[in-house]
């Protein structure tokens, strides 16, 4: 394919023979081929040297052989106005780079054709353009490699070339004297200014030489990649490899970022979480606060575990003195009344065996005693008559065997007549309590525990709750507290506890009459007959002495209204034997008032 290169033989200016023909015989110079030149002769003293001036011509070139290389038939014409060139001057090829247009060729001296006998005649006449002899670098040296365009910054302003950049250097090795020189084919130079040869150019085969060999003048104009002959440019492959590597890097970064994000989301970060917290405070609390009350009362509260032949139970008690007496409810120790065991556990975890000192079912109170225990702290007793509705209170016990449980509330009501027990059916186990009502949570297991005021003094003994499913009593209802708890006033508990400790029994105040418990009217009606079949009013008893008769309806005790027989019993048992009461009664529709001194009876 014709790609722009000349197809026929091209005249080579260095192979054109002299116009005068062969060298005369006897000159001593052997004939040379048209494509060879002799070794260089020493430089002429009057000619320039170094880079600006080429080396002198050969000493005595040989005449051309009979078959010289073909020469162009139409050499380039010589301008008319300059001096005529010598007849044997070689014509300049058509593709040679012309010299400056304003410089005329220098005339050839007339004696230049005749060379001295001892000096060989140069192959060419002196050149006005200072063309160096063959084998030396000159203005027609190999074209420099195509340089890539300078990098352009992002804003489109071309960067200046580096200050230290220098044109490529090429050095053609010199042949030893007398050896023929085979010049390299001359490539067509690229139009434009050519770099001057450097005196110390690198030898062929170096980096610069390899770059010269890569140059292709017949290729399309513009920046071209430097490649080896027969190898395609590798920039596209490198670019694709770079894109693949960048994509793999982005994918790896995404995977790693997702893993790190998931780890942070699941774990809160790479470090452990430390939440802000208030500094430690002093353990003391105000004495009248719930914490202060509990701190003072808990060391005196105990948990009782009772077991008998048929049943077992759990309750609470509190220390009365340093001798080891503990007050609790009668229904707590009932399983061990005949034969059983009572174990006491203190708030610090210490345990001890206890024995029953005395009990009373009418008051639902009992006293047990522990021995061999040191450091007992009695719980101080308050005055239940001084309690007012709304006063804050704290209940301590072991609900459902959860020892040392503290709850708080207020006094909801006073002198609330309640009855508890009655499981035997004969009324012997029924307790009558003129109770303090509280909304402090009380549950099964709180029985026998203290109800204390703001000064950690006992004002009541927790005994009963109103259960939502069964009415009254601790054993009958197991649904838990509904805010209706009842405590035996400590004034009554103190008297009964003292009697149980001192005598083993408690006395009950009585008025000496039998009551009709089936009366549905308002008040307590005196019955016609007693439980033993005797009269309703005991002869010689407190009631008989006061003038009470069968059929009378007692409506008030010391000015407090009475609505039933149970309430009358509760009101009477709230006093001590020997106390004087004022009773109001209805007899035949007429109201009467009388005074009565309470008698005494042994309890059970």
Order of alpha helices (4+ residues) and beta strands (2+ residues): alpha-alpha-alpha-beta-beta-beta-alpha-beta-beta-beta-beta-beta-beta-beta-beta-beta-beta-alpha-beta-beta-alpha-beta-beta-alpha-beta-beta-beta
